[in-house]
Amino acid sequence: MSFKPVCLAIFGLLLSGLIGCRPPVPEDPFTGLQGEWEVASLQHEGQTTGADALKRLSISIRKDRFQMLEKKASALQPGGQTFDISIAEEYVLQVDPSKNPAEMQLVYPMGDKQGQLRRAIYAIEATQLNICAAEVGKPAPTEFAVDDKPGWSLYVLRRRE
């Protein structure tokens, strides 16, 4: 066997090995968070939000924007009641799904709290998203429980279909 075919064979093997060893394309860290969510439950420092208040709340996550929307009844119109939807809270999301539990920072994009952040942890389980967030300036929660935890809020969200 001559030298040239052996070199070509080795080069071919090396090239095919390099093509198969490309670094993986990083997954979008917001995958799984995107969409419309209903608030199934909300607890703050052990206090549970009532069912009527929960029905007026929803969460929208679009790219890196997290909005808590609140539906408020407006004046009765002929034919029934109408609702206005306003943004109750808005944040820019920063997430790190590689941590255990996954970490989230909710940064206020404007207003009196502009630039301030709430540290949180989160877990996605099928069609449910759990978020446990601390108040501004406090360390991130370490578990998904808020009983007797000053400044912690636990959100249980269900994906809208």
C-alpha positions in Angstrom: 0.0 0.0 0.0 1.4 3.4 -0.9 1.8 6.3 1.4 -0.8 8.6 -0.3 -3.9 6.4 0.2 -3.0 5.7 3.9 -2.7 9.5 4.5 -6.0 10.1 2.8 -7.7 7.4 4.9 -6.3 8.8 8.1 -7.3 12.4 7.1 -10.8 11.1 6.3 -11.1 9.5 9.7 -9.9 12.6 11.5 -12.2 14.8 9.5 -15.2 12.6 10.2 -14.3 12.5 13.9 -14.1 16.3 14.0 -17.5 16.7 12.3 -19.1 14.4 14.9 -17.5 16.2 17.8 -19.0 19.7 17.3 -19.8 21.4 20.6 -23.5 21.1 21.3 -25.6 24.1 20.5 -26.6 25.7 23.8 -30.2 25.3 24.6 -32.3 28.4 25.2 -32.3 28.8 29.0 -35.9 30.1 28.8 -37.2 26.9 27.1 -40.1 25.6 29.1 -40.9 28.9 30.8 -42.4 30.6 27.7 -46.2 31.1 27.5 -49.3 32.0 29.4 -49.7 30.7 33.0 -52.6 30.8 35.4 -51.8 31.2 39.1 -53.0 28.0 40.8 -51.8 29.2 44.3 -49.8 32.0 45.8 -48.4 32.1 49.3 -46.5 34.9 50.9 -44.8 34.3 54.3 -47.3 31.5 55.0 -50.4 33.5 54.1 -52.5 32.0 51.2 -54.1 34.2 48.6 -57.8 33.6 48.2 -59.4 31.8 45.2 -61.2 35.0 44.0 -58.0 37.0 43.9 -56.2 34.2 42.1 -58.8 34.1 39.3 -57.9 37.7 38.5 -54.1 37.0 38.2 -52.2 35.4 35.3 -48.5 35.3 34.3 -47.1 35.9 30.8 -43.5 35.0 30.0 -42.3 36.1 26.6 -38.6 35.7 25.9 -36.9 37.3 28.9 -40.0 39.3 30.1 -42.1 38.2 33.0 -45.4 40.0 33.5 -48.0 39.4 36.2 -51.3 40.5 34.8 -54.3 41.5 36.9 -57.9 41.5 35.5 -60.0 44.2 37.0 -63.7 44.7 36.5 -64.7 47.9 34.7 -68.1 49.5 34.5 -71.0 47.3 33.5 -71.6 47.6 29.8 -74.9 46.6 28.0 -74.7 42.9 27.6 -72.4 42.2 30.6 -69.4 43.1 32.5 -66.1 44.0 30.9 -62.6 43.7 32.3 -59.4 45.8 32.0 -56.1 43.9 32.2 -53.2 45.8 33.7 -49.6 44.8 34.4 -49.3 44.3 38.2 -45.6 43.4 38.1 -43.1 43.3 35.3 -39.5 41.9 35.4 -36.7 41.1 33.1 -35.7 37.4 33.7 -32.2 36.1 34.2 -32.2 32.3 34.6 -29.6 29.6 35.4 -31.2 26.2 34.8 -27.9 24.4 35.5 -28.1 25.0 39.2 -30.0 22.7 41.6 -32.6 24.0 42.2 -32.6 26.2 39.0 -32.1 29.9 39.8 -34.0 32.9 38.5 -33.5 36.6 39.0 -36.4 38.9 38.5 -35.1 42.4 37.7 -37.4 45.5 37.7 -36.9 47.2 34.3 -38.4 50.6 35.3 -40.0 52.7 37.9 -39.0 53.3 41.5 -37.4 49.8 41.8 -35.5 50.0 38.4 -32.5 47.7 38.5 -33.4 46.0 41.8 -33.8 42.3 41.7 -35.7 39.5 43.4 -33.8 36.2 43.7 -35.7 33.1 43.2 -35.6 29.3 42.5 -37.8 27.5 40.1 -38.8 24.1 38.9 -40.8 23.0 35.9 -42.8 19.8 36.2 -44.8 19.0 33.0 -47.4 21.7 32.8 -46.6 23.3 36.3 -44.1 25.9 37.1 -43.1 26.5 40.8 -41.3 29.7 41.7 -40.2 30.6 45.2 -39.0 34.2 45.3 -37.4 36.4 48.0 -38.1 40.1 48.5 -35.7 42.7 46.9 -32.2 42.5 48.3 -32.7 39.2 50.1 -30.8 36.0 49.4 -32.5 33.4 47.1 -34.8 30.9 48.8 -33.3 27.4 49.3 -36.6 25.4 49.2 -40.1 25.6 47.8 -41.8 26.4 51.1 -42.7 29.7 52.6 -44.0 28.9 56.1 -42.3 31.3 58.6 -39.9 32.5 55.9 -39.8 36.3 56.0 -40.2 37.8 52.6 -40.6 34.6 50.6 -43.4 34.1 48.1 -44.3 30.8 46.5 -46.1 30.8 43.1 -47.6 27.6 41.7 -48.5 28.2 38.0 -50.3 26.0 35.5 -49.8 26.4 31.8 -52.8 27.7 29.9 -54.0 25.5 27.1 
